[in-house]
Structures are given as structure tokens and as C-alpha cells.
Amino acid sequence: MNPFKRIHILSRLLTLSLLFLAIANPLLAEKKVKPLRALLITGGCCHAYATQKNILKKGIEARAHVIVDQVHSSDSSTNPPLAIYGNPNYADGYDVVIHDECAARMDDVATLKGVLAPHKNGTPGVNLHCAMHSYRVGDHKVPSEHGTIPSLWFDYLGIQSSGHGPKQPIAISFTNSDHGVTKTLEDWATSNEELYNNVQIFPTAKALATGFQHQPERKAKNGNVTPAKDAEAVVVWTNDYHGTRVFSTTIGHYDETVADDRYLDLVTRGLLWSCKQLNDTYLK
């Protein structure tokens, strides 16, 4: 064979080999990523959890190397019989727990301590919307003292909230754009949502975003009138719970919000941050 032709063939083979390696290496690297395991807890009052649990699972798994398992109760009361109750080891084998339950009347202290057990032992937590209004073991409208029984759940969350305004759009403004969770996100406005108040913000919490909502005049059945006002509250934050990372957002009442790409981006980044894996390896 002509030596020049042989060199040409070898050169083409080398080029093809390098091209194959360039394509194959990222694929091989992707296969080597061990997915994080997340436990998503849903159920209880006032929300379409049967739909939202699947939106969250699909949205998170599409954005990151995370496998989301579900614990769901179809009970729509304010004290749903969640399967995790009575089992302080319910999070064994999981890298993070996502609390999306609405259990406002679950006030048994022993049960609450069991829910908190994995987080006190180092399992990160993500808390969505009505999780902030769950596990009220005291007067949730009065600022609780850090470290006391009424403050058990609030100490974990980092913020105490007692209620919300009307269902109106919320303008979300990211107030800490240097944080890993928020640095790629932009301000946005939801459709109708619920703005949760802030009874108090604990020193361990770090605010990431504020929500602004115009609340129109409201007339109660008894004739009492609540005048119109503009309300503001922290709606996205992180918390240091005995050295464990916790991420929370009070946004997420309606399916339309939960299915919004901006919301799913926020929750996914918060989850990865809580696991100390907010990086290109785990982001898809």
C-alpha cells in the first residue's frame, strides 16, 4: 500500500477514535454518578397531593441525579395517618427527606420527635408549603422560645409561620443572589398563591427570597372588614439545624405553581444544596 495512503487511513482512524472517546467519556461519567435518594412525604388537608407528588418526582428526577420515593396518604384531614409516624428510622437509606405534608393538627410530641429524629441525626430536609404549618404542639400564633416543646418543629424549619393571606399572585424577589441555590435564578411572579406570614425568623435561618402580595379588602361572613394592604414575608430560606442543612419554601399551593419550571428549578437546587451536592455532577 502507498505509504501516504496508509498514513491518511491511520490519521482518519485516530480522529474517529478521539471522537468516539469524546462522546463516550461524558456518557461513562454520567453512568458512574450514584443518584441521591430522596423520600417525598405527602398527604393531608387542603392540597392536590395526589397530583403534586408526581409533578415533584418527575420534575426533580428530570433535573438532577436523584431518585424520589414516595410516602403518600390519601387522607385529606389536618391529621393524616402518615406511614412514617412511630418509626424514627423512617429515613434510613435516604440522603434527604422532602416534607410536603399538611398535618396542622398532629400535635403529639412523641410523634413529632420521631419525625425530627432523622434530621437531628444528620439527614438533610426540604420543606414545601404546608409543611410549615404542620406539627403544631403549642400556640403557633405566639412566638415560641427556641429549644422549648412548642418550638420543636419551628427550630427545625428556622422560621415560625402561623397563617396565610388570600389566594393572590406573589412577586418573588431573590434577596441573596450570591447563594448557591439562587445564583442562577431570576425574580418571578406566581399566579394565585398563598403568602405565609413570618411570626419570627430564627438566627439559624438565612433568607434567600421575599414574597410581596397585594391583599384586597376582605369582608367576613360576620360583617367584619379586613382592609386592603400590601404584605411581605420571607418565602425561601435555609436553616442550620444542629449542623444539618435544611431548605424551605412556603410557595407551592396550586398545581400550576408546582409544575412551573422556575419552581421545580428552585426546589431541585435547594435539595442538592441540602445534600452538599449542588454541582455539575448531580445537575442534569
Secondary structure per residue as TSV (DSSP state, phi and psi in degrees):
chain	resnum	aa	ss	phi	psi
A	1	M	-	360.0	142.9
A	2	N	-	-56.7	126.6
A	3	P	H	-59.5	-33.6
A	4	F	H	-67.9	-37.0
A	5	K	H	-67.7	-38.6
A	6	R	H	-63.8	-42.2
A	7	I	H	-62.3	-39.0
A	8	H	H	-64.0	-43.2
A	9	I	H	-65.1	-44.6
A	10	L	H	-63.3	-38.2
A	11	S	H	-63.5	-40.9
A	12	R	H	-68.2	-39.3
A	13	L	H	-62.9	-40.5
A	14	L	H	-63.7	-42.7
A	15	T	H	-62.0	-43.6
A	16	L	H	-65.4	-37.9
A	17	S	H	-64.2	-43.6
A	18	L	H	-64.6	-38.9
A	19	L	H	-64.1	-42.2
A	20	F	H	-62.4	-42.5
A	21	L	H	-64.9	-38.1
A	22	A	H	-63.3	-36.6
A	23	I	H	-78.1	-40.7
A	24	A	H	-74.3	-36.1
A	25	N	H	-59.0	-47.5
A	26	P	H	-61.3	-36.1
A	27	L	H	-66.7	-40.7
A	28	L	H	-66.4	-40.2
A	29	A	H	-63.7	-38.9
A	30	E	H	-64.3	-39.4
A	31	K	H	-66.4	-25.3
A	32	K	H	-81.1	-12.0
A	33	V	-	-70.8	122.9
A	34	K	-	-84.7	115.4
A	35	P	-	-62.5	144.9
A	36	L	E	-71.2	151.0
A	37	R	E	-111.6	122.9
A	38	A	E	-116.6	138.5
A	39	L	E	-105.8	117.1
A	40	L	E	-101.2	121.8
A	41	I	E	-109.1	121.9
A	42	T	E	-135.8	157.9
A	43	G	E	136.7	158.9
A	44	G	E	115.2	-162.6
A	45	C	T	-73.6	145.8
A	46	C	T	77.6	5.0
A	47	H	S	-139.6	155.7
A	48	A	-	-86.4	64.6
A	49	Y	H	-64.7	-31.4
A	50	A	H	-60.4	-32.4
A	51	T	H	-87.2	-46.0
A	52	Q	H	-66.5	-31.8
A	53	K	H	-62.0	-35.6
A	54	N	H	-77.1	-34.1
A	55	I	H	-62.1	-44.9
A	56	L	H	-65.0	-46.3
A	57	K	H	-58.5	-50.9
A	58	K	H	-63.9	-42.3
A	59	G	H	-67.4	-42.2
A	60	I	H	-69.3	-44.7
A	61	E	H	-66.8	-27.0
A	62	A	H	-75.4	-20.7
A	63	R	H	-102.7	-20.0
A	64	A	B	-150.0	162.7
A	65	H	S	-80.3	76.9
A	66	V	E	-137.0	135.8
A	67	I	E	-105.4	121.6
A	68	V	E	-103.3	116.3
A	69	D	E	-98.6	152.0
A	70	Q	E	-119.1	138.6
A	71	V	E	-119.6	111.4
A	72	H	E	-127.8	140.6
A	73	S	-	-118.2	131.8
A	74	S	-	-82.2	-3.1
A	75	D	-	-66.3	126.6
A	76	S	-	-104.2	22.0
A	77	S	S	-84.7	177.0
A	78	T	S	-84.7	4.5
A	79	N	S	-141.9	67.3
A	80	P	-	-68.7	142.8
A	81	P	-	-80.4	76.9
A	82	L	-	-69.7	141.7
A	83	A	T	-66.2	-16.6
A	84	I	T	-77.5	-18.2
A	85	Y	T	-63.5	136.2
A	86	G	T	83.9	0.9
A	87	N	-	-127.5	91.4
A	88	P	T	-66.6	-8.7
A	89	N	T	-103.2	21.0
A	90	Y	T	-62.3	-20.7
A	91	A	T	-98.1	7.4
A	92	D	T	-57.0	131.1
A	93	G	T	90.4	-5.1
A	94	Y	-	-106.7	149.0
A	95	D	S	-88.3	-21.1
A	96	V	E	-161.0	149.3
A	97	V	E	-115.8	130.4
A	98	I	E	-103.2	112.7
A	99	H	E	-92.0	113.9
A	100	D	E	-130.4	26.7
A	101	E	E	-87.5	160.0
A	102	C	E	-123.7	95.2
A	103	A	-	-128.9	61.0
A	104	A	T	-63.7	-29.2
A	105	R	T	-101.2	10.4
A	106	M	-	-80.6	100.9
A	107	D	-	-121.1	17.6
A	108	D	-	-79.8	119.5
A	109	V	H	-63.1	-42.0
A	110	A	H	-62.8	-41.1
A	111	T	H	-63.9	-43.7
A	112	L	H	-62.0	-42.1
A	113	K	H	-62.0	-33.7
A	114	G	H	-68.4	-37.4
A	115	V	H	-64.8	-36.9
A	116	L	H	-81.2	-17.7
A	117	A	H	-52.1	-49.2
A	118	P	H	-60.0	-36.7
A	119	H	H	-72.6	-35.6
A	120	K	H	-67.4	-24.8
A	121	N	T	-94.2	7.2
A	122	G	T	111.2	-1.1
A	123	T	-	-80.5	121.6
A	124	P	-	-59.9	158.5
A	125	G	E	-131.2	145.7
A	126	V	E	-124.2	131.9
A	127	N	E	-127.2	127.9
A	128	L	E	-119.4	130.5
A	129	H	G	48.3	-108.0
A	130	C	G	-70.3	-8.1
A	131	A	G	-57.7	-28.7
A	132	M	G	-69.7	-20.3
A	133	H	G	-108.7	23.2
A	134	S	-	-104.2	165.4
A	135	Y	-	55.0	53.3
A	136	R	-	-89.0	104.1
A	137	V	-	-103.2	8.2
A	138	G	S	-150.5	-162.1
A	139	D	-	-80.3	100.5
A	140	H	T	-70.9	-10.7
A	141	K	T	-87.6	-13.4
A	142	V	S	-104.9	132.0
A	143	P	-	-52.7	123.9
A	144	S	-	-88.2	155.4
A	145	E	-	-87.8	128.5
A	146	H	T	-53.2	131.6
A	147	G	T	90.0	-1.9
A	148	T	S	-96.3	169.3
A	149	I	G	-58.4	-47.8
A	150	P	G	-61.8	-18.3
A	151	S	G	-99.8	5.3
A	152	L	H	-51.9	-54.3
A	153	W	H	-72.5	-36.7
A	154	F	H	-67.9	-34.7
A	155	D	H	-61.0	-38.3
A	156	Y	H	-68.6	-43.3
A	157	L	H	-70.9	-42.3
A	158	G	S	98.7	-16.2
A	159	I	E	-136.5	138.3
A	160	Q	E	-101.4	127.9
A	161	S	-	-128.7	144.4
A	162	S	-	-119.9	-12.1
A	163	G	-	-176.9	-174.6
A	164	H	E	-144.2	164.8
A	165	G	E	-87.5	-163.7
A	166	P	E	-71.7	170.1
A	167	K	E	-83.7	96.2
A	168	Q	E	-141.2	159.2
A	169	P	E	-59.2	149.3
A	170	I	E	-121.2	128.5
A	171	A	E	-90.8	117.8
A	172	I	E	-98.8	124.5
A	173	S	E	-119.6	120.2
A	174	F	E	-79.2	114.3
A	175	T	S	-93.8	-8.5
A	176	N	-	-132.4	80.7
A	177	S	T	-78.2	-5.9
A	178	D	T	-87.2	-12.5
A	179	H	S	-72.8	148.2
A	180	G	T	-57.6	-37.4
A	181	V	T	-65.2	-41.3
A	182	T	T	-101.6	-9.8
A	183	K	T	-65.5	-18.0
A	184	T	T	-104.0	2.2
A	185	L	-	-101.9	153.9
A	186	E	-	-120.1	153.4
A	187	D	-	-56.1	147.4
A	188	W	E	-155.5	165.6
A	189	A	E	-118.5	132.9
A	190	T	E	-81.9	169.0
A	191	S	E	-78.9	-159.4
A	192	N	E	-55.0	130.9
A	193	E	E	-148.6	178.0
A	194	E	E	-112.7	124.3
A	195	L	E	-91.4	111.6
A	196	Y	E	-78.6	138.5
A	197	N	-	-78.1	169.4
A	198	N	-	-116.8	102.8
A	199	V	S	-68.1	-42.9
A	200	Q	E	-161.1	153.3
A	201	I	E	-117.6	123.1
A	202	F	-	-79.9	154.8
A	203	P	T	-59.9	-23.3
A	204	T	T	-77.7	-11.4
A	205	A	E	-90.9	149.0
A	206	K	E	-128.1	114.4
A	207	A	E	-70.8	136.6
A	208	L	E	-114.7	-27.2
A	209	A	E	-152.7	147.8
A	210	T	E	-115.5	143.5
A	211	G	E	-109.6	137.5
A	212	F	E	-118.8	134.1
A	213	Q	E	-141.5	131.4
A	214	H	E	-85.2	122.6
A	215	Q	E	-109.8	108.2
A	216	P	-	-68.2	165.8
A	217	E	-	-58.2	137.8
A	218	R	E	-127.3	139.3
A	219	K	E	-115.9	121.5
A	220	A	-	-79.6	166.0
A	221	K	T	-61.9	-28.8
A	222	N	T	-83.0	2.4
A	223	G	S	95.8	-12.3
A	224	N	-	-66.0	140.3
A	225	V	E	-113.9	127.7
A	226	T	E	-97.5	116.7
A	227	P	-	-66.6	156.4
A	228	A	-	-64.3	147.8
A	229	K	E	-158.7	163.9
A	230	D	E	-103.0	124.1
A	231	A	E	-111.0	153.1
A	232	E	E	-141.8	141.2
A	233	A	E	-159.3	155.0
A	234	V	E	-69.6	129.7
A	235	V	E	-119.7	-11.3
A	236	V	E	-139.2	133.0
A	237	W	E	-160.9	169.0
A	238	T	E	-118.8	163.1
A	239	N	E	-145.5	145.5
A	240	D	E	-100.6	106.3
A	241	Y	E	-106.7	93.3
A	242	H	T	54.0	38.5
A	243	G	T	89.3	-3.6
A	244	T	E	-96.9	136.9
A	245	R	E	-80.0	133.4
A	246	V	E	-132.4	131.7
A	247	F	E	-119.3	137.5
A	248	S	E	-142.8	149.0
A	249	T	E	-144.0	136.3
A	250	T	-	-85.1	-5.9
A	251	I	-	-75.7	146.0
A	252	G	-	129.0	38.8
A	253	H	-	-79.7	-48.1
A	254	Y	S	-98.4	154.4
A	255	D	H	-55.8	-39.0
A	256	E	H	-60.5	-37.8
A	257	T	H	-72.0	-46.5
A	258	V	H	-60.9	-33.6
A	259	A	T	-85.5	-5.8
A	260	D	-	-68.1	131.0
A	261	D	H	-55.6	-36.0
A	262	R	H	-66.9	-36.4
A	263	Y	H	-69.8	-45.2
A	264	L	H	-65.9	-34.9
A	265	D	H	-61.4	-45.3
A	266	L	H	-61.0	-49.1
A	267	V	H	-65.2	-41.6
A	268	T	H	-64.2	-44.1
A	269	R	H	-65.7	-38.4
A	270	G	H	-64.2	-40.2
A	271	L	H	-62.7	-48.2
A	272	L	H	-63.7	-39.3
A	273	W	H	-60.5	-43.4
A	274	S	H	-61.8	-29.9
A	275	C	T	-91.5	3.8
A	276	K	T	59.9	36.0
A	277	Q	-	-130.8	31.3
A	278	L	-	-82.0	84.3
A	279	N	S	-153.2	173.6
A	280	D	T	-66.5	-20.2
A	281	T	T	-67.5	-39.4
A	282	Y	T	-99.7	-20.0
A	283	L	B	-79.5	136.2
A	284	K	-	-89.4	360.0
